[in-house]
């Protein structure tokens, strides 16, 4: 619980006092998971770094306007997602925010499956990549970033029940695969 208190304390210090140390705390604490998410969405590390830089620059610039009543982790994931979309729109003005997750793909090497061989990981990655873009993004946020379904709903801006439905359909789709015995 102390961990969550530190996050809220630093969020408040950033908002109310403009404390640069609070911004640094949030940056240090959230950089790795936010970067992993941005890389998944953008498929390019340089663009992902730009998205994070823009996110934290905006946090600093608009710190006085930040809400006190937010789940900080969900807020930051949503902000990074929005910046990823803006960066993609600069490259292609026809990119829709709903298509953002289409680039999200799973690689066999990154799968954390106990006692699984490369061939099994390849099959699981292929099955995950055959999910819809929205399902892939929800699975990534739930099982890789450990966000709650409510936080995911906030991040991707859909209602809670839709997140549950997408996750349920994704798991069912994965279980239908006879060659996968992990689900």
C-alpha positions in Angstrom: 0.0 0.0 0.0 3.0 2.3 0.6 3.8 2.1 -3.1 0.4 3.4 -4.1 0.7 6.1 -1.4 4.0 7.2 -2.9 2.5 7.5 -6.3 -0.5 9.6 -5.1 1.8 11.7 -2.9 4.1 12.5 -5.9 1.1 13.1 -8.1 -0.3 15.6 -5.6 3.2 17.3 -5.2 3.4 17.7 -9.0 -0.1 19.1 -9.2 -0.1 21.4 -6.2 3.6 22.4 -5.8 5.1 21.9 -9.3 7.7 19.7 -7.7 10.2 18.6 -10.3 11.3 15.7 -8.0 7.7 14.4 -8.1 7.8 14.4 -11.9 11.1 12.5 -11.8 9.6 10.0 -9.4 6.7 9.4 -11.7 9.0 9.2 -14.7 11.3 6.7 -13.1 8.5 4.6 -11.7 6.4 4.4 -14.9 8.9 4.7 -17.7 9.6 1.0 -18.4 5.9 -0.2 -18.6 4.9 2.9 -20.6 7.8 2.5 -23.0 6.9 -1.2 -23.5 3.3 -0.2 -24.3 4.3 2.6 -26.7 6.7 0.3 -28.5 3.9 -2.3 -28.9 1.6 0.4 -30.3 4.1 2.1 -32.6 6.5 -0.7 -33.4 9.4 1.8 -33.3 11.5 2.6 -30.3 12.4 6.1 -31.5 8.7 7.1 -31.9 7.9 5.4 -28.5 10.6 7.6 -26.8 9.0 10.6 -28.5 5.6 9.6 -27.2 6.9 9.3 -23.6 8.9 12.6 -23.8 5.7 14.4 -25.0 3.6 12.8 -22.3 5.9 13.9 -19.5 6.5 17.3 -21.0 2.7 17.7 -21.1 2.5 16.6 -17.5 4.9 19.3 -16.5 3.4 22.0 -18.7 -0.2 21.3 -17.6 0.5 20.2 -14.0 -1.8 22.8 -12.5 -4.8 21.4 -14.6 -4.2 17.7 -13.6 -7.1 16.1 -11.7 -6.6 15.0 -8.2 -9.2 12.2 -8.7 -7.4 9.8 -11.1 -5.8 6.4 -11.1 -2.3 7.7 -12.0 -1.2 4.5 -13.8 -4.3 4.4 -16.0 -4.0 8.2 -16.6 -0.4 7.8 -17.8 -1.2 4.8 -20.0 -4.0 6.7 -21.6 -1.9 9.8 -22.1 0.9 7.7 -23.8 -1.8 6.0 -26.0 -3.1 9.4 -27.0 0.5 10.6 -27.8 1.1 7.5 -29.8 -2.0 8.2 -31.9 -0.9 11.8 -32.5 2.5 10.7 -33.7 0.9 8.2 -36.1 -1.5 10.8 -37.3 1.5 13.1 -38.2 2.7 10.3 -40.4 -0.7 9.4 -41.8 -3.6 11.7 -41.2 -6.1 8.9 -41.8 -5.0 6.8 -38.8 -8.0 6.2 -36.6 -7.6 5.8 -32.8 -9.5 2.5 -33.0 -6.8 1.1 -35.4 -4.0 2.0 -33.1 -3.8 -1.5 -31.6 -3.5 -3.1 -35.1 0.2 -2.9 -34.9 0.4 -4.5 -31.5 2.0 -7.9 -32.0 3.4 -10.6 -29.7 6.8 -12.1 -30.3 7.5 -15.7 -29.2 10.7 -14.6 -27.4 8.8 -12.3 -25.1 6.2 -14.8 -23.9 6.7 -15.8 -20.3 5.5 -19.4 -20.5 6.9 -21.8 -18.0 8.5 -24.9 -19.5 7.4 -23.9 -23.0 9.7 -24.6 -26.0 10.2 -22.1 -28.8 7.8 -24.0 -31.0 5.1 -23.7 -28.4 5.8 -20.0 -27.9 5.6 -19.5 -31.6 2.1 -21.1 -31.7 0.9 -19.0 -28.7 2.3 -15.8 -30.3 0.5 -16.7 -33.6 -2.7 -17.4 -31.7 -2.4 -14.0 -29.8 -1.7 -12.2 -33.0 -4.8 -13.7 -34.6 -7.0 -11.9 -32.0 -8.6 -8.6 -33.0 -6.5 -5.5 -32.4 -8.7 -4.5 -29.5 -8.5 -8.0 -27.9 -4.7 -8.0 -28.3 -4.4 -4.6 -26.6 -6.6 -5.7 -23.8 -4.6 -8.9 -23.3 -1.4 -7.0 -23.3 -2.6 -4.4 -20.8 -4.1 -7.1 -18.5 -1.4 -9.8 -18.6 1.7 -7.9 -19.4 1.1 -4.6 -17.6 -1.2 -6.0 -14.9 -3.9 -3.3 -15.3 -7.3 -4.0 -13.9 -10.3 -4.1 -16.3 -11.4 -0.8 -15.0 -8.0 0.8 -15.7 -8.0 -0.8 -19.2 -11.4 0.7 -19.8 -10.0 4.2 -18.9 -6.9 3.7 -21.0 -8.6 2.7 -24.2 -11.7 4.7 -23.6 -14.4 2.0 -23.7 -16.8 1.0 -21.0 -15.9 -1.6 -18.4 -18.3 -4.2 -19.7 -16.9 -4.0 -23.2 -13.4 -4.7 -21.8 -14.8 -7.7 -20.0 -16.5 -8.9 -23.1 -13.4 -8.5 -25.3 -11.2 -10.3 -22.8 -13.7 -13.1 -22.4 -14.0 -13.6 -26.2 -10.2 -13.5 -26.5 -9.7 -16.2 -23.9 -12.4 -18.3 -25.5 -10.8 -17.9 -28.9 -7.4 -19.0 -27.4 -9.0 -22.0 -25.7 -10.6 -23.1 -28.9 -7.1 -23.8 -30.3 -6.6 -27.5 -29.9 -2.8 -27.1 -30.2 -2.6 -24.8 -27.2 -2.8 -26.3 -23.8 -1.8 -23.2 -21.8 -5.3 -21.7 -21.6 
